[in-house]
């Protein structure tokens, strides 16, 4: 049995969770989210917790058990506290500023520019937040030679040596 999948998900104060068939819906101070559960798994409510149960021991169902539980747990955490992802802009002449809707952000994701070289993305949906951060990073990936570009906060970019002047 999946060690992650069998753990119950505690529902914190201020969050309403409902189970509609194979869909788990959560509503909290940061927004509303819904997560479908794969076939073969059934979400159930038990006195303040959500439990994902398996219908069979097929390989596919076992593989999705922990994933489904983690997705529902992330959804519950997201509507309560939210998630954030920080991006850094490195390089001379690179900076960020808010200017209309040059880069459209998905609904539920907010961007905040701390300095001209730091962007903080916040949202309730962890997957959508990560996808948005990846799209922003893809605009100017970190260069392996000079290290310039947009990178995640704390990301280490391994630098390459490059050409040597006068090497024969």
C-alpha positions as semicolon CSV with decimal commas, in nm:
position;residue;x (nm);y (nm);z (nm)
1;X;0,000;0,000;0,000
2;X;0,118;0,351;-0,077
3;X;0,265;0,515;0,233
4;X;0,167;0,862;0,112
5;X;-0,170;0,753;-0,025
6;X;-0,298;0,601;0,297
7;X;-0,230;0,912;0,508
8;X;-0,544;1,116;0,583
9;X;-0,555;1,483;0,481
10;X;-0,647;1,706;0,774
11;X;-0,885;1,988;0,688
12;X;-0,772;2,310;0,862
13;X;-1,003;2,572;1,013
14;X;-1,155;2,806;0,754
15;X;-1,147;2,553;0,470
16;X;-1,459;2,381;0,336
17;X;-1,403;2,055;0,151
18;X;-1,672;1,863;-0,035
19;X;-1,656;1,535;-0,224
20;X;-1,875;1,506;-0,536
21;X;-1,824;1,160;-0,684
22;X;-1,465;1,155;-0,811
23;X;-1,407;1,529;-0,761
24;X;-1,281;1,694;-0,444
25;X;-1,363;2,064;-0,408
26;X;-1,199;2,297;-0,157
27;X;-1,289;2,654;-0,069
28;X;-1,088;2,880;0,160
29;X;-0,961;3,234;0,208
30;X;-0,725;3,214;-0,094
31;X;-0,986;3,085;-0,341
32;X;-1,173;2,781;-0,471
33;X;-1,016;2,477;-0,634
34;X;-1,137;2,140;-0,761
35;X;-0,928;1,828;-0,815
36;X;-1,053;1,521;-1,004
37;X;-0,945;1,186;-0,859
38;X;-0,848;0,912;-1,110
39;X;-1,080;0,617;-1,167
40;X;-1,014;0,329;-0,930
41;X;-0,968;0,564;-0,633
42;X;-1,246;0,701;-0,416
43;X;-1,221;1,010;-0,196
44;X;-1,414;0,992;0,132
45;X;-1,474;1,237;0,416
46;X;-1,416;1,111;0,773
47;X;-1,464;1,353;1,067
48;X;-1,250;1,646;0,954
49;X;-1,021;1,455;0,718
50;X;-1,022;1,340;0,357
51;X;-0,902;0,987;0,281
52;X;-0,823;0,854;-0,067
53;X;-0,906;0,482;-0,084
54;X;-0,812;0,229;-0,351
55;X;-1,070;0,009;-0,517
56;X;-0,823;-0,255;-0,634
57;X;-0,454;-0,346;-0,625
58;X;-0,388;-0,303;-0,997
59;X;-0,051;-0,153;-1,085
60;X;-0,202;0,163;-1,242
61;X;-0,425;0,229;-0,940
62;X;-0,137;0,174;-0,696
63;X;0,079;0,415;-0,896
64;X;-0,185;0,690;-0,884
65;X;-0,277;0,647;-0,516
66;X;-0,001;0,864;-0,365
67;X;-0,024;1,114;-0,651
68;X;-0,396;1,170;-0,601
69;X;-0,351;1,218;-0,225
70;X;-0,064;1,465;-0,278
71;X;-0,268;1,667;-0,531
72;X;-0,566;1,691;-0,295
73;X;-0,336;1,784;-0,002
74;X;-0,172;2,058;-0,212
75;X;-0,516;2,189;-0,305
76;X;-0,627;2,206;0,060
77;X;-0,299;2,378;0,160
78;X;-0,329;2,620;-0,134
79;X;-0,677;2,747;-0,051
80;X;-0,572;2,798;0,313
81;X;-0,221;2,950;0,291
82;X;-0,137;2,969;-0,080
83;X;0,197;2,904;-0,249
84;X;0,469;3,138;-0,369
85;X;0,755;3,111;-0,615
86;X;1,037;3,365;-0,635
87;X;1,231;3,444;-0,951
88;X;1,554;3,643;-0,978
89;X;1,668;3,845;-1,277
90;X;2,047;3,840;-1,314
91;X;2,248;4,050;-1,559
92;X;2,331;4,406;-1,652
93;X;2,034;4,581;-1,810
94;X;1,781;4,315;-1,710
95;X;1,499;4,439;-1,487
96;X;1,129;4,395;-1,431
97;X;0,849;4,646;-1,399
98;X;0,471;4,626;-1,394
99;X;0,337;4,769;-1,718
100;X;-0,016;4,674;-1,819
101;X;-0,070;4,316;-1,939
102;X;0,251;4,258;-2,135
103;X;0,267;3,903;-1,999
104;X;-0,083;3,773;-1,924
105;X;-0,096;3,585;-1,594
106;X;-0,355;3,309;-1,544
107;X;-0,650;3,381;-1,319
108;X;-0,558;3,322;-0,957
109;X;-0,188;3,404;-0,999
110;X;-0,055;3,740;-0,880
111;X;0,285;3,888;-0,953
112;X;0,470;4,129;-0,731
113;X;0,800;4,298;-0,813
114;X;1,004;4,339;-0,494
115;X;1,309;4,504;-0,645
116;X;1,372;4,553;-1,014
117;X;1,545;4,216;-1,014
118;X;1,307;4,002;-0,806
119;X;0,961;3,873;-0,899
120;X;0,733;3,695;-0,651
121;X;0,445;3,489;-0,788
122;X;0,162;3,388;-0,554
123;X;-0,141;3,166;-0,601
124;X;-0,355;2,890;-0,456
125;X;-0,297;2,631;-0,732
126;X;0,053;2,484;-0,696
127;X;0,064;2,331;-1,045
128;X;-0,055;2,649;-1,218
129;X;0,193;2,856;-1,017
130;X;0,482;2,630;-1,118
131;X;0,374;2,637;-1,483
132;X;0,353;3,018;-1,480
133;X;0,698;3,047;-1,318
134;X;0,841;2,810;-1,581
135;X;0,692;3,020;-1,863
136;X;0,845;3,338;-1,718
137;X;1,181;3,166;-1,679
138;X;1,162;3,042;-2,038
139;X;1,150;3,404;-2,163
140;X;1,522;3,437;-2,081
141;X;1,673;3,113;-1,950
142;X;1,995;3,144;-1,746
143;X;2,295;3,157;-1,978
144;X;2,552;2,885;-1,897
145;X;2,846;3,111;-1,997
146;X;2,771;3,437;-1,817
147;X;2,486;3,333;-1,586
148;X;2,254;3,608;-1,710
149;X;1,880;3,553;-1,733
150;X;1,578;3,466;-1,522
151;X;1,622;3,192;-1,263
152;X;1,437;3,054;-0,963
153;X;1,546;3,195;-0,629
154;X;1,817;2,969;-0,494
155;X;1,874;2,794;-0,829
156;X;2,236;2,712;-0,902
157;X;2,342;2,757;-1,264
158;X;2,657;2,564;-1,353
159;X;2,877;2,786;-1,568
160;X;3,073;2,663;-1,869
161;X;3,428;2,775;-1,941
162;X;3,385;2,907;-2,297
163;X;3,657;2,988;-2,552
164;X;4,008;3,062;-2,435
165;X;4,188;3,349;-2,606
166;X;4,494;3,230;-2,796
167;X;4,437;2,859;-2,731
168;X;4,600;2,640;-2,994
